[in-house]
Amino acid sequence: MKTAEDLRQLLTRIDRKGYPAYKDTKGIYRFQGFVLGIDHVQGDPFAAPSRLHVEVGEKTAGFPEKLYDKEHKRIALQDELIRQFARASGKYSFQAKGSGKSGLLSVTRCGQEVLERSTCTIDEKSGDVVLRFEVGFPANGRTINARELSKILFEFLPQCVQKSCLYRNLDERKTEQIMELAEDQAYIRRELAKRGLIAFVADGAVLPRESGISQRPMKGAVPFQSPETMRVEMDLPYHGKITGMGIKKGITLIVGGGYHGKSTLLKALELCVYPHIAGDGREYVVTDPDAVKIRAEDGRSIKHTDISMFINDLPNKKDTHAFYTEDASGSTSQAANVVEAMEAGASAFLIDEYTSATNFMVRDELMQQVIHRDMEPITPFIARVRDLYEKAGVSTILVAGSSGAFFHVADTIIQMDAYRPKDVKKSVEALLPEYPPADFGSNAEPFTLPAEKRMFVMERKIKRHGRGEREERIKTKVMGTDGFSIEHNIVDLRYVEQLIDTEQTAALAAILKHIVKKGSICMEMQELVAEINTLLKKKGMEAFVEGALSCGYAYPRKEEIYLMLNRFRRG
């Protein structure tokens, strides 16, 4: 292994040469207290920054084993180290001068959620820390400015490592509190399963967000207070006794006037499949990690999905047991989303009336009289919601604001009143005799789950045009959380609402690229996703990325892997 002095001498030799001479710096170097790896060197100062990593041994890092001996604690500690490095490096970024991206020193900017990321890894057995980041190698025009790079690598970087990767330099109590919160959140998740709950919302939680572009808690927001009839108590390992609203499995209806907090509550439940950092306001709000947000999605492609439990007898006689379309309607897309989420192992559907197809959700009595059942191919969701729970084990949490039809089938009814929830099940039940339910399901086809396993079929391999049969270098481009492109194919993820970080999109793009490179595939969808998920858990993103792993990947749930594959318009 080369030393830091070797790197210093190399930089002196290449100073003021053409930018490509920076390629000679690629390699591993021993510094005092850490190892520096230069994994990829940018082609010019205006290109994507160079990718580097540091390795800090367990003895130097000094983190007690109790902080990372379980998966959830390890992920929480990794997340904290990334945030610490981001704060430290932010002071030095662009302090070194030059053209283009010269002087950039950056790392992942984490949001309110705690996600496993490639940026930082802690070895569960050894306790070694690896942290990945990016540096803009300085240049004047396209001439190397090695003196400025020396400043970054020999002055700025050691300071960042000292402040972020060494236990003795961190606030020990704060670091332990991060572990304690992770343990408490894991305890709540376990209690959900034991108590037959889909979600838990702690008393005192702050659910509203600062703005549409900020996920920070709203100042002066009404703290959450659970209804007495729905209040549950838990004795957390570190926080101690905590109370909050427990949402039971089954069919839960969230109602209330406009601007009273219905969608705010649902949004919190939707995002709290992920743990949140302390101070977020939702750190003790926990949703079953397999809950899936469902909505209409006009224009999405559907590949051989059995939507017959919702749609049958189409005028064009098209088979709905293996339905195919490149441009689904709102109702068709929502039907497919429900079926595909069940295939992915969803424990609950989270649905907002506002983003649903009206004709998919419910048909009132008058419409049924005008448009007879034999003329309507859609069996509405309300006719299936009970069977979905009792026969398929999938709960539903639904926000409703305009139709009272779901009152008749709901197990739990929560009214939001100025951001305060009320259990109104009994008062609604007293009114129901005056409003008999419409006949939604008597003429519907019997409820049956899809009999056949869906296949993922890809019949061709991307090849290079022109001479020879060399494999094409597959290119991907990430477009935030809206999706990504792979070659000329756009994978539209705009309406996958639990995809919350650009780095998750990048990970999905890398996973799909890995699949596409295999060429022709004919495999059960469940088997394929299980294989991907196993690789992800055992080897991490290294299993899907060529060359050295870089920062910039956040691990998606298996549900988002399914949703991505379902939206890939494969040939």
Summary of the structure (lengths in Angstrom):
residues: 571
radius of gyration: 26.6
end to end distance: 46.7
largest distance: 88.7
contacts: 1856
relative contact order: 0.10
helix: 36%
strand: 23%
